[in-house]
């Protein structure tokens, strides 16, 4: 921690001490300790959220001090989990996320973090359990995130039907506001050769977000696979003024369709 930051902490603590001078002794001691603990928590949080690795040891010190006073405060345990993650101590990371949830069963960030961690280490059943708990909790406002994350787990398990259902729910719960959800759903439907369903999803995406290179390329591909080659060519030829990547994809698909037409003539 810089000398300036330390000075701020000392000054704030001094202000708290002076402002509580007229209160009864027992209440003063408790009030002082809690307020200083909260300051230390915020100092640690600032270090961690800014990924200040140089001062991470000080953040641990602040959090341990805060934990002694702010007993069973879930946000302190959660911040300790993130600090351990920064240190690559994943055993402690998991341990403190679990402690956070045990203290507060509605600490949603901890469930999500655990789910992502389990997904990354291929503990897929545990990941599904975490995301399912979020989905089933009526107090959780980010159901679209949990559905999307669970869909990724199902994809890793090869459970395409469940993944597709979760992606559809992610799209609905997001109010068609997240293009990542819809793009992933379209790609899954195409990979599963559900071209008619993909065309319907593409139309839904355009109705809510407008036409794009992505939707036109995917529509043309689906039409090609449904043997509607002239329609596919028409869609591709309608793409103008797009990025280099889009033009590259367009030309590659055009060549594939034209080669197919020539091969069948």
NUBASE-188732 format. One line per 10 residues: number of its first residue (from 1); their letters; for each residue z negated, y, x negated of N, C-alpha, C, CB. Coordinates in steps of 0.1 Angstrom, whole numbers, plus 5000, padded with zeros to 4 digits. Glycine has a CB too. Layout:
BEGIN
NUM> A> Z Y X Z Y X Z Y X Z Y X ~ ... $
REM end
This chain:
BEGIN
1> XXXXXXXXXX> 5000 4988 4991 5000 5000 5000 5000 5012 4991 4988 5000 5010 ~ 5008 5023 4994 5008 5035 4986 4995 5043 4987 5020 5044 4991 ~ 4993 5051 4977 4981 5059 4977 4981 5068 4990 4980 5068 4965 ~ 4992 5073 4994 4993 5082 5006 4989 5074 5019 5007 5087 5008 ~ 4993 5061 5020 4990 5053 5032 4975 5050 5032 4997 5040 5032 ~ 4969 5047 5020 4955 5045 5019 4947 5057 5023 4951 5040 5005 ~ 4952 5068 5018 4945 5081 5022 4945 5083 5037 4951 5093 5015 ~ 4956 5080 5043 4956 5081 5058 4946 5073 5065 4970 5078 5063 ~ 4945 5060 5060 4935 5051 5066 4921 5056 5064 4936 5037 5059 ~ 4918 5061 5052 4904 5067 5049 4901 5079 5058 4903 5071 5034 $
11> XXXXXXXXXX> 4911 5088 5060 4909 5100 5068 4907 5096 5082 4921 5109 5066 ~ 4915 5087 5087 4913 5083 5101 4899 5077 5104 4924 5073 5106 ~ 4895 5068 5094 4882 5062 5096 4871 5073 5095 4880 5052 5084 ~ 4873 5083 5087 4863 5094 5086 4862 5102 5099 4867 5103 5074 ~ 4874 5104 5105 4874 5111 5118 4867 5104 5128 4888 5114 5122 ~ 4869 5090 5129 4862 5082 5138 4847 5083 5136 4867 5067 5137 ~ 4843 5082 5124 4828 5082 5121 4822 5095 5126 4826 5080 5106 ~ 4829 5106 5123 4823 5119 5126 4823 5122 5141 4831 5130 5119 ~ 4833 5116 5148 4834 5119 5163 4824 5111 5170 4848 5115 5168 ~ 4819 5100 5164 4809 5092 5171 4795 5095 5167 4812 5077 5168 $
21> XXXXXXXXXX> 4792 5105 5160 4779 5108 5154 4768 5110 5164 4780 5120 5145 ~ 4772 5115 5176 4762 5118 5186 4759 5106 5196 4766 5129 5194 ~ 4765 5094 5194 4763 5083 5203 4751 5075 5198 4776 5074 5204 ~ 4745 5066 5207 4734 5058 5203 4738 5049 5192 4729 5050 5215 ~ 4729 5045 5184 4732 5037 5171 4739 5024 5174 4719 5035 5164 ~ 4734 5016 5184 4740 5003 5186 4754 5005 5191 4732 4995 5196 ~ 4757 5014 5200 4770 5016 5206 4779 5022 5195 4770 5026 5218 ~ 4774 5030 5187 4781 5037 5176 4787 5026 5166 4773 5047 5168 ~ 4778 5017 5162 4782 5007 5153 4794 4998 5158 4770 4998 5149 ~ 4792 4994 5171 4803 4986 5177 4816 4993 5178 4798 4980 5190 $
31> XXXXXXXXXX> 4815 5005 5183 4827 5013 5186 4834 5017 5173 4823 5027 5193 ~ 4826 5020 5162 4832 5023 5149 4840 5011 5144 4822 5027 5139 ~ 4833 4999 5145 4839 4987 5139 4852 4983 5147 4829 4975 5140 ~ 4852 4984 5160 4864 4981 5167 4876 4991 5164 4861 4981 5183 ~ 4873 5003 5164 4883 5013 5161 4889 5012 5147 4878 5027 5163 ~ 4880 5009 5137 4885 5007 5124 4893 4994 5123 4873 5007 5114 ~ 4889 4984 5130 4896 4971 5130 4910 4973 5136 4889 4961 5138 ~ 4911 4981 5147 4924 4984 5153 4933 4992 5143 4922 4992 5166 ~ 4927 5001 5136 4935 5008 5126 4940 4999 5115 4927 5019 5119 ~ 4932 4990 5111 4936 4980 5100 4947 4971 5106 4924 4972 5096 $
41> XXXXXXXXXX> 4946 4967 5118 4957 4959 5125 4970 4967 5124 4953 4955 5139 ~ 4970 4979 5128 4982 4988 5129 4988 4990 5115 4979 5001 5135 ~ 4979 4991 5105 4984 4992 5091 4991 4980 5087 4972 4996 5081 ~ 4985 4968 5090 4991 4955 5086 5004 4954 5094 4981 4944 5090 ~ 5004 4957 5107 5016 4956 5115 5028 4964 5109 5013 4960 5129 ~ 5024 4976 5105 5034 4985 5099 5041 4979 5086 5028 4998 5095 ~ 5032 4973 5078 5037 4966 5066 5046 4954 5069 5025 4961 5057 ~ 5042 4946 5079 5049 4934 5083 5062 4937 5090 5041 4925 5092 ~ 5062 4946 5099 5074 4949 5107 5085 4956 5098 5071 4958 5119 ~ 5080 4963 5088 5090 4970 5078 5093 4960 5067 5084 4983 5073 $
51> XXXXXXXXXX> 5089 4948 5068 5091 4938 5057 5088 4943 5043 5106 4933 5058 ~ 5077 4949 5042 5072 4955 5029 5065 4944 5021 5062 4967 5032 ~ 5073 4935 5015 5068 4924 5008 5058 4928 4997 5079 4915 5002 ~ 5061 4939 4991 5052 4943 4980 5038 4945 4984 5058 4957 4974 ~ 5036 4949 4996 5022 4951 5001 5018 4941 5011 5021 4965 5007 ~ 5024 4929 5011 5021 4919 5021 5006 4914 5019 5030 4907 5020 ~ 5002 4913 5006 4988 4909 5004 4978 4918 5011 4985 4908 4989 ~ 4981 4931 5010 4972 4940 5017 4972 4938 5032 4976 4955 5013 ~ 4984 4935 5037 4985 4933 5052 4976 4921 5056 4999 4930 5056 ~ 4976 4910 5048 4967 4899 5050 4953 4903 5050 4970 4888 5040 $
61> XXXXXXXXXX> 4949 4911 5041 4935 4916 5040 4931 4924 5052 4933 4925 5028 ~ 4940 4933 5057 4937 4941 5069 4936 4932 5081 4948 4951 5071 ~ 4944 4922 5082 4944 4913 5094 4931 4904 5094 4956 4905 5094 ~ 4927 4900 5082 4915 4892 5081 4903 4900 5085 4913 4886 5067 ~ 4903 4912 5081 4892 4922 5085 4892 4924 5100 4893 4935 5077 ~ 4904 4926 5105 4905 4929 5119 4901 4917 5128 4919 4933 5123 ~ 4904 4905 5123 4901 4893 5130 4886 4891 5131 4908 4881 5123 ~ 4879 4895 5122 4864 4893 5122 4858 4902 5133 4858 4897 5109 ~ 4864 4913 5136 4858 4922 5146 4865 4920 5160 4860 4937 5142 ~ 4879 4919 5160 4886 4917 5172 4887 4902 5175 4900 4924 5171 $
71> XXXXXXXXXX> 4876 4896 5178 4876 4882 5179 4885 4877 5190 4861 4877 5182 ~ 4893 4866 5187 4902 4860 5197 4912 4870 5203 4894 4854 5208 ~ 4916 4880 5195 4927 4889 5199 4940 4883 5196 4925 4903 5192 ~ 4948 4879 5205 4961 4871 5202 4971 4879 5194 4968 4868 5215 ~ 4971 4892 5195 4981 4900 5187 4978 4899 5172 4981 4914 5192 ~ 4965 4898 5169 4961 4897 5154 4966 4883 5149 4946 4898 5153 ~ 4964 4872 5157 4968 4859 5153 4983 4858 5152 4963 4848 5162 ~ 4990 4865 5161 5005 4865 5161 5010 4872 5149 5010 4871 5174 ~ 5004 4883 5145 5008 4891 5134 5005 4883 5121 5001 4904 5133 ~ 4994 4875 5121 4992 4867 5109 5003 4856 5108 4978 4860 5110 $
81> XXXXXXXXXX> 5007 4851 5119 5018 4841 5119 5030 4846 5113 5021 4836 5134 ~ 5034 4859 5117 5046 4865 5111 5044 4867 5096 5049 4878 5118 ~ 5032 4871 5092 5029 4873 5078 5031 4860 5070 5015 4879 5076 ~ 5026 4849 5075 5028 4836 5069 5043 4832 5068 5020 4826 5076 ~ 5050 4836 5078 5064 4833 5078 5071 4841 5067 5071 4837 5092 ~ 5067 4853 5065 5073 4861 5054 5069 4854 5040 5067 4875 5054 ~ 5058 4848 5039 5054 4841 5027 5060 4827 5026 5039 4840 5026 ~ 5068 4823 5036 5075 4810 5037 5065 4798 5038 5083 4807 5024 ~ 5053 4802 5043 5043 4792 5046 5044 4788 5061 5028 4797 5043 ~ 5054 4778 5063 5057 4775 5077 5046 4767 5084 5070 4768 5077 $
91> XXXXXXXXXX> 5038 4760 5076 5027 4752 5082 5017 4762 5089 5020 4743 5072 ~ 5014 4772 5081 5005 4782 5087 5011 4791 5098 5000 4792 5076 ~ 5024 4793 5097 5032 4800 5107 5031 4793 5120 5047 4801 5103 ~ 5033 4780 5120 5032 4772 5132 5018 4772 5137 5037 4757 5130 ~ 5008 4770 5128 4994 4769 5132 4989 4782 5139 4985 4767 5119 ~ 4993 4794 5134 4989 4806 5140 4996 4809 5153 4990 4818 5130 ~ 5008 4805 5154 5015 4807 5167 5008 4798 5178 5030 4803 5165 ~ 5004 4786 5174 4997 4778 5184 4984 4784 5187 4995 4764 5178 ~ 4977 4790 5177 4964 4796 5180 4966 4808 5190 4957 4801 5167 ~ 4977 4815 5188 4980 4827 5196 4981 4822 5211 4993 4834 5192 $
101> XXXXXXXXXX> 4989 4812 5213 4991 4806 5226 4978 4801 5232 5002 4795 5226 ~ 4970 4795 5224 4958 4789 5229 4949 4800 5234 4950 4781 5218 ~ 4949 4812 5227 4940 4823 5232 4946 4830 5244 4939 4833 5220 ~ 4960 4831 5244 4967 4838 5255 4979 4829 5259 4971 4852 5251 ~ 4977 4821 5270 4988 4813 5274 5001 4821 5279 4984 4804 5285 ~ 4999 4834 5280 5011 4842 5284 5016 4851 5273 5007 4851 5296 ~ 5013 4847 5261 5018 4855 5249 5032 4849 5246 5009 4853 5236 ~ 5042 4855 5253 5056 4850 5254 5063 4849 5240 5064 4857 5263 ~ 5061 4860 5232 5067 4860 5219 5064 4848 5210 5064 4873 5212 ~ 5051 4843 5212 5047 4832 5204 5054 4819 5208 5032 4830 5205 $
111> XXXXXXXXXX> 5056 4817 5221 5064 4806 5226 5078 4806 5221 5064 4806 5242 ~ 5084 4818 5222 5098 4819 5218 5099 4816 5203 5103 4833 5221 ~ 5090 4822 5195 5090 4820 5180 5088 4805 5177 5079 4828 5174 ~ 5079 4798 5184 5077 4784 5182 5089 4776 5185 5065 4779 5190 ~ 5096 4780 5196 5108 4773 5201 5119 4774 5190 5112 4778 5214 ~ 5121 4786 5185 5131 4788 5175 5128 4780 5163 5133 4803 5172 ~ 5115 4780 5159 5111 4773 5147 5113 4758 5148 5096 4776 5144 ~ 5110 4753 5160 5112 4738 5162 5127 4735 5162 5105 4734 5175 ~ 5135 4744 5168 5149 4742 5168 5155 4742 5153 5156 4753 5176 ~ 5150 4751 5145 5155 4752 5131 5151 4739 5123 5149 4764 5125 $
121> XXXXXXXXXX> 5139 4733 5126 5135 4721 5118 5139 4709 5126 5120 4722 5116 ~ 5148 4710 5136 5153 4699 5143 5143 4691 5151 5160 4689 5134 ~ 5132 4697 5155 5122 4691 5164 5126 4695 5178 5107 4695 5161 ~ 5137 4690 5183 5144 4695 5195 5136 4693 5207 5157 4688 5196 ~ 5129 4682 5209 5121 4680 5221 5110 4690 5222 5115 4666 5221 ~ 5104 4694 5210 5093 4704 5210 5099 4718 5214 5086 4704 5197 ~ 5111 4720 5208 5118 4733 5211 5120 4734 5226 5131 4734 5203 ~ 5126 4723 5232 5128 4723 5247 5115 4726 5254 5135 4710 5251 ~ 5105 4720 5250 5092 4722 5257 5088 4737 5257 5081 4713 5250 ~ 5089 4743 5245 5085 4757 5244 5094 4766 5254 5086 4762 5230 $
131> XXXXXXXXXX> 5107 4764 5253 5116 4773 5261 5114 4770 5276 5131 4770 5257 ~ 5111 4757 5279 5109 4753 5293 5097 4760 5299 5108 4738 5295 ~ 5086 4761 5291 5074 4768 5295 5077 4782 5298 5063 4766 5285 ~ 5085 4789 5290 5089 4802 5293 5097 4804 5306 5097 4808 5281 ~ 5106 4795 5308 5115 4795 5320 5107 4793 5332 5126 4784 5319 ~ 5097 4784 5332 5089 4781 5343 5078 4791 5346 5083 4767 5342 ~ 5075 4800 5337 5065 4810 5339 5070 4822 5347 5059 4815 5325 ~ 5065 4824 5359 5071 4835 5367 5068 4849 5362 5065 4834 5381 ~ 5059 4850 5352 5055 4863 5346 5065 4867 5335 5041 4863 5341 ~ 5073 4857 5330 5081 4860 5319 5094 4866 5324 5085 4847 5311 $
141> XXXXXXXXXX> 5097 4878 5318 5109 4886 5323 5121 4883 5315 5106 4901 5322 ~ 5120 4875 5304 5132 4873 5296 5138 4859 5298 5129 4875 5282 ~ 5139 4854 5310 5143 4841 5313 5157 4838 5307 5143 4838 5328 ~ 5166 4848 5307 5179 4846 5302 5179 4842 5287 5187 4859 5303 ~ 5170 4848 5279 5168 4844 5265 5164 4830 5264 5158 4853 5258 ~ 5154 4826 5272 5149 4812 5271 5160 4802 5275 5137 4810 5280 ~ 5167 4805 5286 5178 4796 5290 5189 4795 5279 5185 4801 5303 ~ 5192 4806 5273 5202 4806 5262 5197 4797 5250 5206 4820 5258 ~ 5185 4800 5246 5179 4792 5235 5179 4777 5238 5166 4798 5231 ~ 5175 4774 5250 5174 4760 5254 5188 4754 5254 5167 4758 5267 $
151> XXXXXXXXXX> 5198 4761 5258 5211 4756 5258 5216 4753 5244 5221 4767 5264 ~ 5212 4761 5234 5216 4758 5220 5209 4745 5216 5212 4769 5211 ~ 5197 4742 5220 5191 4729 5217 5198 4718 5223 5176 4729 5221 ~ 5202 4719 5236 5209 4709 5243 5222 4706 5236 5211 4712 5258 ~ 5229 4717 5231 5242 4715 5224 5240 4707 5212 5248 4728 5221 ~ 5229 4709 5205 5226 4702 5192 5223 4687 5195 5214 4708 5185 ~ 5218 4684 5207 5215 4671 5211 5228 4664 5218 5204 4670 5221 ~ 5238 4672 5219 5250 4666 5226 5249 4665 5241 5253 4653 5220 ~ 5239 4672 5247 5238 4672 5261 5245 4684 5267 5222 4673 5265 ~ 5258 4682 5268 5267 4693 5272 5265 4698 5286 5282 4688 5271 $
161> XXXXXXXXXX> 5262 4689 5296 5260 4692 5310 5248 4701 5311 5258 4680 5319 ~ 5237 4697 5305 5224 4706 5305 5227 4719 5299 5213 4698 5299 ~ 5234 4719 5287 5237 4731 5280 5245 4741 5289 5244 4728 5267 ~ 5255 4735 5296 5263 4744 5304 5255 4750 5316 5275 4736 5309 ~ 5247 4742 5322 5239 4747 5333 5229 4758 5328 5230 4735 5339 ~ 5223 4756 5316 5214 4767 5311 5222 4779 5307 5207 4761 5299 ~ 5234 4778 5302 5242 4790 5299 5246 4797 5312 5255 4785 5291 ~ 5249 4790 5322 5252 4796 5335 5240 4804 5340 5257 4786 5345 ~ 5228 4798 5339 5216 4805 5343 5213 4817 5334 5204 4795 5342 ~ 5216 4816 5321 5214 4827 5312 5223 4839 5316 5217 4823 5297 $
171> XXXXXXXXXX> 5235 4836 5320 5245 4846 5324 5240 4853 5337 5259 4840 5326 ~ 5235 4845 5346 5231 4850 5359 5218 4859 5357 5228 4839 5369 ~ 5208 4854 5350 5196 4861 5348 5198 4874 5340 5186 4852 5342 ~ 5208 4874 5332 5211 4886 5324 5219 4896 5332 5218 4883 5311 ~ 5223 4892 5344 5232 4901 5353 5245 4904 5346 5225 4914 5355 ~ 5250 4894 5340 5264 4895 5333 5264 4906 5323 5275 4896 5344 ~ 5253 4909 5316 5252 4920 5307 5253 4916 5292 5239 4928 5310 ~ 5252 4903 5290 5252 4899 5276 5265 4891 5273 5240 4890 5272 ~ 5274 4896 5266 5287 4889 5263 5285 4876 5255 5297 4898 5256 ~ 5275 4875 5247 5273 4863 5239 5271 4851 5248 5260 4865 5230 $
181> XXXXXXXXXX> 5263 4853 5259 5260 4842 5268 5274 4837 5274 5251 4846 5279 ~ 5282 4846 5279 5294 4843 5286 5304 4837 5276 5300 4855 5293 ~ 5305 4842 5265 5314 4837 5255 5311 4822 5251 5315 4846 5242 ~ 5298 4820 5249 5293 4807 5246 5296 4797 5257 5278 4807 5243 ~ 5294 4801 5269 5297 4793 5281 5312 4789 5282 5292 4800 5294 ~ 5320 4799 5279 5335 4797 5280 5339 4787 5269 5342 4810 5278 ~ 5333 4789 5257 5336 4780 5246 5332 4766 5248 5330 4785 5233 ~ 5320 4764 5255 5315 4751 5258 5324 4744 5268 5301 4752 5263 ~ 5328 4752 5278 5337 4746 5289 5350 4742 5283 5339 4757 5300 ~ 5356 4750 5274 5368 4747 5268 5367 4734 5259 5374 4759 5259 $
191> XXXXXXXXXX> 5356 4734 5251 5354 4722 5243 5352 4710 5251 5341 4724 5234 ~ 5347 4711 5263 5346 4700 5272 5358 4697 5281 5333 4702 5281 ~ 5369 4705 5278 5382 4704 5285 5381 4707 5300 5387 4690 5283 ~ 5371 4716 5303 5370 4721 5317 5377 4734 5318 5355 4722 5321 ~ 5391 4733 5318 5399 4745 5317 5399 4753 5329 5413 4741 5313 ~ 5398 4747 5341 5398 4755 5353 5385 4762 5355 5400 4745 5365 ~ 5374 4756 5351 5361 4762 5351 5360 4774 5341 5349 4752 5348 ~ 5366 4771 5330 5367 4782 5320 5374 4794 5324 5373 4777 5307 ~ 5386 4792 5331 5393 4803 5337 5385 4811 5347 5406 4798 5344 ~ 5377 4804 5355 5369 4811 5365 5358 4819 5357 5362 4800 5374 $
201> XXXXXXXXXX> 5352 4814 5347 5342 4821 5339 5349 4833 5332 5335 4812 5329 ~ 5361 4831 5327 5368 4842 5321 5370 4854 5331 5382 4837 5315 ~ 5374 4850 5343 5376 4861 5353 5363 4868 5357 5382 4854 5366 ~ 5352 4860 5357 5339 4866 5360 5336 4876 5349 5328 4855 5361 ~ 5339 4872 5336 5336 4881 5325 5344 4894 5326 5339 4874 5312 ~ 5356 4893 5329 5365 4904 5330 5360 4913 5342 5379 4901 5332 ~ 5356 4907 5353 5352 4915 5364 5339 4923 5361 5349 4906 5376 ~ 5331 4918 5352 5319 4925 5349 5319 4933 5336 5308 4915 5347 ~ 5328 4930 5327 5329 4936 5314 5342 4942 5310 5324 4927 5303 ~ 5352 4939 5318 5366 4943 5315 5374 4933 5306 5365 4957 5308 $
211> XXXXXXXXXX> 5386 4935 5306 5395 4927 5298 5393 4929 5283 5410 4928 5302 ~ 5395 4919 5276 5393 4920 5261 5403 4910 5254 5378 4917 5257 ~ 5404 4911 5241 5412 4902 5234 5406 4888 5236 5412 4905 5219 ~ 5393 4887 5235 5387 4873 5237 5391 4867 5250 5371 4875 5237 ~ 5390 4874 5261 5393 4868 5274 5408 4865 5275 5389 4878 5286 ~ 5417 4873 5270 5431 4870 5270 5435 4858 5262 5439 4883 5266 ~ 5429 4857 5250 5432 4846 5241 5428 4833 5248 5426 4848 5227 ~ 5415 4833 5253 5410 4821 5260 5417 4818 5272 5395 4824 5263 ~ 5421 4828 5280 5429 4825 5292 5442 4818 5288 5432 4838 5300 ~ 5449 4824 5278 5462 4818 5274 5460 4804 5269 5468 4827 5263 $
221> XXXXXXXXXX> 5449 4801 5262 5447 4788 5257 5445 4778 5268 5435 4788 5248 ~ 5437 4782 5278 5434 4773 5290 5447 4771 5297 5424 4780 5299 ~ 5455 4781 5300 5468 4779 5307 5477 4770 5299 5475 4793 5309 ~ 5477 4771 5286 5485 4762 5277 5481 4748 5279 5484 4766 5263 ~ 5468 4745 5279 5462 4732 5280 5465 4726 5294 5447 4732 5277 ~ 5466 4735 5304 5470 4731 5318 5485 4730 5320 5463 4741 5328 ~ 5492 4731 5309 5507 4729 5309 5514 4741 5316 5511 4716 5316 ~ 5507 4752 5317 5513 4765 5322 5517 4773 5311 5503 4772 5332 ~ 5527 4769 5303 5530 4775 5291 5537 4789 5292 5540 4766 5283 ~ 5545 4790 5302 5551 4804 5304 5541 4814 5307 5562 4803 5314 $
231> XXXXXXXXXX> 5531 4810 5316 5520 4819 5319 5512 4823 5307 5512 4813 5330 ~ 5510 4813 5299 5502 4815 5286 5509 4825 5277 5499 4802 5279 ~ 5522 4823 5276 5530 4832 5267 5530 4846 5273 5545 4827 5266 ~ 5530 4847 5286 5530 4861 5293 5517 4868 5290 5532 4859 5308 ~ 5506 4860 5291 5493 4866 5288 5492 4871 5273 5481 4856 5290 ~ 5497 4862 5264 5496 4866 5250 5505 4878 5247 5501 4854 5241 ~ 5517 4879 5253 5526 4890 5250 5521 4903 5256 5539 4887 5256 ~ 5511 4902 5265 5505 4914 5271 5494 4920 5262 5499 4910 5285 ~ 5491 4913 5252 5480 4918 5242 5487 4928 5233 5474 4907 5234 ~ 5482 4941 5233 5488 4951 5225 5476 4960 5219 5497 4960 5233 $
241> XXXXXXXXXX> 5479 4965 5208 5470 4975 5202 5456 4969 5199 5468 4987 5210 ~ 5455 4957 5195 5443 4950 5192 5440 4950 5177 5442 4936 5198 ~ 5428 4944 5174 5424 4943 5160 5433 4933 5152 5409 4939 5159 ~ 5432 4933 5139 5439 4924 5131 5436 4909 5134 5437 4927 5116 ~ 5422 4907 5136 5418 4894 5139 5424 4889 5152 5402 4893 5140 ~ 5424 4898 5162 5430 4894 5175 5445 4891 5174 5428 4906 5185 ~ 5452 4899 5167 5466 4897 5165 5469 4884 5157 5473 4909 5157 ~ 5460 4881 5148 5461 4868 5140 5459 4856 5150 5451 4868 5129 ~ 5449 4857 5158 5447 4846 5168 5458 4845 5178 5433 4849 5176 ~ 5463 4857 5182 5474 4857 5192 5487 4850 5185 5478 4871 5196 $
251> XXXXXXXXXX> 5490 4854 5173 5502 4848 5167 5500 4833 5164 5504 4855 5154 ~ 5488 4829 5161 5486 4814 5158 5488 4806 5171 5472 4812 5153 ~ 5483 4812 5183 5484 4805 5195 5499 4805 5200 5475 4811 5206 ~ 5505 4817 5198 5520 4818 5201 5528 4807 5194 5525 4832 5198 ~ 5525 4806 5181 5532 4796 5173 5530 4782 5178 5528 4797 5158 ~ 5517 4779 5182 5513 4765 5187 5521 4762 5200 5498 4764 5189 ~ 5521 4772 5209 5528 4770 5222 5543 4769 5220 5525 4782 5231 ~ 5549 4777 5211 5563 4776 5209 5567 4763 5202 5568 4788 5200 ~ 5559 4758 5193 5562 4745 5187 5561 4734 5197 5552 4743 5175 ~ 5552 4735 5206 5550 4725 5217 5562 4725 5226 5537 4727 5225 $
261> XXXXX> 5567 4737 5229 5579 4738 5238 5591 4732 5231 5581 4753 5242 ~ 5593 4736 5219 5604 4731 5211 5604 4716 5209 5605 4737 5198 ~ 5592 4710 5207 5590 4696 5205 5594 4688 5218 5576 4693 5201 ~ 5592 4695 5230 5595 4688 5242 5608 4691 5248 5584 4691 5252 ~ 5616 4698 5241 5630 4701 5246 5640 4692 5240 5634 4716 5243 $
REM end
